[in-house]
Amino acid sequence: MNWFGSDKKEDENEFKCKSVFYKGGHTLHFAKTGILSPLGPSGDLFVKKDMLVFIASGKKFEIKISVNKINFSEVKHHIGSRGSQQEAMVYTVAGMPWGSLGAMTKDLFVEIPFIDENGKKQRPVFEFTNKKSAEQFQKWLHKKISKESEKSKKQKEDPLQILKVRYAKGEISKKEYEEMKESLVK
């Protein structure tokens, strides 16, 4: 039990990803970039049992993503450079030699499509610059995608589910549905 009288371990966080940049894709949060902040808003991404929560530094805004609202079949992720050679040269000319090196590093980019609480499709993109956080998030994502893939395979193979879909589409009558269902349950 901690000082606040709770047995919950770190507010049920599975883990925390540090040094994450929000690149845009959510209609409520514009990702403003510029010469002094070329990567966009930074913050931490908390991975909880049933939710992802990105909190921008200074608590400017937060994005909550319910894990069961994520379309894992559409998640896109890749390793890429956060900048171009031209951007690296601009940083160097502007007197930011470390920025020029940082502009060419390889980071993990992840687009997470989900349906928000208002029923709108969102596609926020996050850039993971911390190697440990990126690896941890990739492992979590791989597990979730694998689990969802297995779930969809089982649903496709379930004869009762197929029967329900055929009935819902109007391919079979209610009488045919009941007869087939009865024969499958036996």
Beta strands, then each sheet from edge to edge (+ up, - down):
strand 1: 13-24
strand 2: 42-48
strand 3: 51-56
strand 4: 62-66
strand 5: 76-81
strand 6: 106-111
strand 7: 114-115
strand 8: 121-122
strand 9: 125-128
sheet 1: 4+ 3- 2+ 1- 9+ 6- 5+
sheet 2: 7+ 8-
end
